[in-house]
Amino acid sequence: MVVSAKITGIKYSPFLCRTLKTYFIEDLSNAFSHDGTFILQIDNNTQVAVSWWVSPKRTRSYPYARVYDSLNFQGKKITIIPVMKDEGKDGDRDFLQWDTISLMSLLGVYTIIAYYVDAEKNLKFKNKITNQKFDINYIKNKLNEIRYFQSDALHWNLSHIGRVGEIANRALQSYEIISKNLKVSMHSTMTVERRIQELVKSKDSFMNLSRDLARKAQHRELVTNQPKEKLTGKKAILNIKNFLGGQYFFTCDEVFIMDNSIYLIEGKHSKQSILPSLEDIKDGLLKMILFTNLKDVKVNEKKYNPSPILKLTTDKKLIKDKLPPIKIQYLTLLNKESTVNNFHVKINGIDLNDILT
């Protein structure tokens, strides 16, 4: 099934954002070492909420949960994403996709495309690195630019993406130095150089290249059930357009149609725990932000009323009286978030509101 939809704006009230620690900009390196999301005090009058991605791939280290935690902040929200991450020949290599930048633009999050300049050798593998570090001075400069930037996140992200080729070249040069210093073989540079050539051509080339790769990833995900999903229905392709004509490519874990309603389901599963992790839930909530703002939802040109559902499943039976107080607390907030933002949460097929009452 292919579902098409539009988004004309985002309205959403989060309730599960954690309390963020505040760091001074002089202590930025320490902030990266201790928190995935934090408040940064740039000067006496300026604070921003900062999240950062370990890898540009959105399925690693819960980057959506980190971004979610910044959404309750009333000032500028900034996320830092590496243009690429190479873990060495014995590890993975991931590249930034245009659709990630697009999603951040939809959410009103300013994006800094960054690069790693230092790392340590992973002692378990011959050709693998770990504990990679950003170029802190570069990030500080970009933070200051955003501080004085007068337009919105979309316009910043569009202007910043124009330098992606230059940033990718910096990343490649840094990995060459890391490889030499640590005596670790990295992945072939030929693929990276070809990508950089595409990126340098123009912003449109980058967008088109990334969209093509996003479509391929979308179709791969369509036929793959992840371990953290326990699904009974069919996956679907979800293609979203915004008011500027930008396109976003997602998959919906489970979709079914009943009468004039289409149920769009994001699934999170836990085998070991009584509930999926809070990070998994927040990851799912970022999808709810999208699903609750969809307009003109169609399948085969027929229009349907969207009904978003966050589906939490476990291999263990959930008994409310046996839940620790901390889990009752965040389930209560999750229930409030779903009520205010017009989506449903089901745990092992039972509506969350029924579990709590």
C-alpha positions in Angstrom: 0.0 0.0 0.0 1.2 3.5 -0.8 -0.2 6.3 1.3 0.2 9.9 0.2 -0.3 12.9 2.5 0.5 16.6 3.0 1.8 18.6 6.0 1.1 22.3 6.1 2.4 22.9 9.6 3.3 21.2 12.8 1.2 21.6 16.0 2.1 19.3 18.8 2.6 19.4 22.6 5.2 17.0 24.1 4.9 15.9 27.7 7.7 13.3 28.1 10.7 15.5 27.4 13.3 15.0 30.2 14.6 17.8 32.3 17.8 19.0 30.5 21.0 19.9 32.1 22.6 23.3 31.3 26.2 23.7 30.1 28.2 26.8 29.2 29.5 26.9 25.7 33.1 26.8 27.0 32.2 23.3 28.4 30.8 22.0 25.1 33.1 19.0 24.9 32.1 17.9 28.4 28.4 18.3 27.4 28.9 15.9 24.4 30.5 13.4 26.8 27.6 13.3 29.2 24.4 14.2 27.5 22.7 13.5 24.2 20.4 16.5 24.7 21.2 19.6 26.8 20.6 23.3 27.2 23.6 25.4 26.1 24.3 28.8 27.7 25.9 30.8 24.9 26.1 34.1 26.8 24.2 35.8 29.7 21.1 36.3 27.5 21.1 33.4 25.1 20.2 29.8 25.6 19.6 27.1 23.0 18.5 23.4 23.2 21.1 21.1 21.6 20.8 17.5 20.6 23.4 15.5 18.7 23.5 12.3 16.6 26.1 9.6 17.0 25.7 8.7 13.4 23.7 10.2 10.5 21.7 7.0 10.3 18.5 7.5 12.1 18.2 3.9 13.4 21.3 4.2 15.5 21.5 5.4 19.2 17.9 6.8 19.2 18.6 10.2 17.6 14.8 10.8 17.3 14.5 10.4 21.1 17.3 13.0 21.6 15.6 15.5 19.3 12.2 14.8 21.0 13.7 15.8 24.4 14.6 19.3 23.0 11.1 20.0 21.7 9.7 21.4 24.9 12.3 24.2 24.9 10.8 27.6 24.0 13.9 29.0 22.3 15.9 27.8 19.3 16.3 24.0 19.0 19.5 22.8 17.3 20.6 19.3 16.4 24.1 18.3 15.3 24.5 15.5 12.8 27.7 14.1 11.3 27.8 14.3 7.5 29.3 10.8 7.6 30.5 8.3 10.1 33.2 5.7 9.2 33.9 3.2 11.9 36.7 1.6 9.9 36.8 -1.4 7.6 35.5 -3.7 10.4 32.6 -1.4 11.2 29.8 0.5 9.5 29.8 3.6 7.4 26.8 5.9 7.2 26.0 9.0 5.2 23.7 11.9 5.8 20.4 11.9 3.9 18.5 14.9 2.7 15.3 13.5 4.2 16.8 13.8 7.7 17.4 17.5 7.1 13.9 17.8 5.8 12.4 16.2 8.8 14.3 18.5 11.1 13.0 21.5 9.1 9.5 20.3 9.5 10.0 20.1 13.3 11.6 23.6 13.4 15.0 22.3 14.4 18.1 24.1 13.2 20.6 21.5 11.9 24.4 21.8 12.1 26.1 19.3 9.7 29.3 18.4 11.4 32.3 16.0 11.1 34.5 14.0 13.3 38.2 14.9 13.8 39.4 12.4 16.5 38.8 8.9 17.6 40.3 5.9 19.6 41.2 2.5 18.3 38.6 -0.2 19.1 40.7 -2.8 20.8 38.3 -5.6 19.9 38.9 -5.2 16.1 41.9 -4.7 14.0 40.3 -2.1 11.7 37.7 -0.3 13.8 37.6 3.0 15.7 35.4 4.2 18.5 34.7 7.3 20.7 34.7 9.7 17.8 34.9 13.4 18.6 33.5 16.4 16.7 35.4 19.5 15.6 34.4 21.6 18.6 35.6 24.9 17.2 33.6 24.4 14.0 30.5 23.6 16.0 30.9 26.7 18.2 31.2 28.9 15.1 28.0 27.4 13.7 26.2 27.9 17.0 27.1 31.5 17.0 25.9 31.9 13.4 22.5 30.4 14.4 22.4 32.6 17.4 22.3 35.7 15.1 20.3 34.0 12.3 17.0 35.9 12.0 15.0 33.5 9.9 13.5 30.1 10.7 15.0 26.6 10.8 13.9 25.8 7.3 15.8 28.7 5.8 18.9 28.0 7.9 18.9 24.3 6.9 18.5 25.2 3.2 21.4 27.6 3.3 23.6 25.3 5.4 23.0 22.3 3.1 24.7 24.2 0.3 28.1 23.6 2.1 27.6 19.9 2.5 30.3 19.0 -0.1 32.9 21.1 1.7 31.9 19.6 5.0 32.1 16.0 3.6 35.6 16.8 2.3 36.7 17.9 5.8 35.3 14.6 7.1 37.2 12.6 4.6 40.5 14.5 5.3 40.0 13.9 9.1 39.4 10.2 8.6 42.6 10.0 6.5 44.5 11.5 9.5 42.8 9.2 12.0 43.6 6.2 9.9 47.2 7.1 9.7 47.5 8.0 13.4 45.7 4.9 14.7 47.0 2.5 12.0 43.5 1.5 11.1 42.2 0.8 7.6 39.0 2.7 6.8 36.5 2.0 4.0 37.4 2.8 0.4 37.5 6.5 -0.3 36.3 5.9 -3.9 32.6 5.8 -2.9 33.0 8.8 -0.6 34.7 10.8 -3.3 32.0 10.0 -5.8 29.4 11.1 -3.3 31.3 14.3 -2.6 31.4 15.1 -6.3 27.6 14.8 -6.4 27.2 16.9 -3.3 29.5 19.6 -4.5 27.6 20.0 -7.8 24.7 21.7 -6.1 22.2 21.5 -3.3 19.7 20.1 -5.8 22.1 17.2 -6.6 22.4 16.4 -3.0 18.7 16.5 -2.5 18.0 14.2 -5.5 20.8 11.8 -4.6 19.5 11.5 -1.0 15.9 11.2 -2.1 16.8 8.3 -4.4 18.7 6.5 -1.6 15.8 7.3 0.8 13.3 5.6 -1.6 15.6 2.5 -1.8 15.9 2.5 2.0 12.1 2.9 2.3 11.5 -0.1 0.1 14.0 -2.2 2.0 12.3 -1.3 5.3 9.0 -2.1 3.8 9.9 -5.8 3.5 11.9 -6.1 6.8 10.4 -6.6 10.2 12.7 -5.2 12.9 13.3 -7.1 16.2 11.7 -4.2 18.0 8.4 -4.6 16.1 5.6 -7.1 16.8 3.2 -6.5 14.0 0.1 -8.2 12.6 -0.9 -6.0 9.7 0.9 -4.9 6.5 3.5 -2.2 6.2 3.0 0.7 3.9 4.9 3.4 2.1 4.2 6.9 3.4 5.0 9.7 1.0 4.6 13.2 2.5 4.7 16.6 0.8 5.0 19.9 2.6 3.7 23.3 1.6 6.9 24.1 -0.3 6.7 20.9 -2.3 9.4 19.1 -0.3 9.0 15.4 -0.2 9.6 13.0 2.7 9.8 9.2 2.4 8.8 7.0 5.4 7.4 3.6 6.0 4.4 3.0 8.3 4.9 -0.1 10.4 1.3 -1.2 10.1 -1.7 0.2 8.2 -5.3 -0.8 7.8 -8.4 0.8 6.4 -11.9 0.7 7.9 -14.7 2.6 6.3 -13.4 6.1 5.8 -10.6 5.9 8.3 -7.0 4.8 7.8 -5.1 3.7 10.8 -1.4 4.6 10.8 0.5 2.5 13.3 4.0 2.9 14.7 5.1 -0.2 16.5 7.6 -0.7 19.4 8.3 -4.1 21.0 10.2 -5.4 23.9 11.1 -9.0 24.5 12.7 -8.7 27.9 10.9 -5.8 29.7 7.4 -5.2 30.7 7.4 -2.1 28.5 9.5 -0.9 25.5 12.2 1.5 26.7 11.4 5.2 27.1 13.9 5.9 24.3 11.9 3.6 22.0 8.7 5.3 23.0 10.1 8.7 22.3 11.3 7.5 18.9 7.8 6.4 18.2 6.4 9.7 19.4 8.4 11.6 16.7 6.4 9.6 14.2 3.2 10.6 16.0 4.2 14.2 15.6 4.2 13.6 11.8 1.1 11.4 11.7 -1.1 13.8 13.8 -0.3 16.6 11.4 -1.1 14.9 8.1 -3.7 16.4 5.8 -5.2 15.2 2.6 -4.4 11.5 3.3 -5.0 9.3 0.2 -4.7 5.8 -1.0 -5.3 5.3 -4.7 -6.6 8.8 -4.9 -9.3 8.1 -2.3 -9.3 10.3 0.7 -9.3 8.9 4.3 -9.4 10.3 7.8 -6.1 9.5 9.5 -6.1 7.8 12.9 -2.5 7.5 14.3 -1.7 4.8 16.8 1.4 4.1 18.9 1.4 0.3 19.3 3.5 -0.9 22.3 3.9 -4.7 22.6 5.8 -7.0 25.0 6.4 -10.7 25.5 5.4 -10.2 29.1 2.0 -9.5 30.4 1.5 -5.9 31.7 -0.1 -5.7 35.2 -0.7 -2.2 36.3 -0.4 -3.0 40.0 3.1 -4.5 39.5 4.4 -1.5 37.5 7.1 0.6 39.3 6.0 4.2 40.1 8.4 5.7 37.6 6.7 3.7 34.8 3.2 4.7 36.0 4.4 8.3 36.0 5.6 8.3 32.4 2.6 6.2 31.1 0.4 8.8 32.7 2.3 11.6 30.8 2.2 9.5 27.6 -1.6 9.1 28.0 -1.9 12.9 28.4 0.3 13.5 25.4 -1.9 11.2 23.3 -5.1 12.8 24.4 -3.9 16.4 23.8 -2.5 15.5 20.4 -5.2 13.2 19.2 -3.6 9.8 18.8 -4.1 6.5 20.5 -1.6 4.4 22.5 -2.2 0.7 22.8 -0.2 -1.7 24.9 -0.6 -5.4 23.9 -3.9 -4.4 22.2 -5.4 -2.6 25.2 -5.9 1.2 25.1 -3.6 3.0 27.5 -6.4 5.0 29.0 -8.2 1.8 30.0 -5.0 0.4 31.6 -4.6 3.5 33.7 -8.2 3.8 34.9 
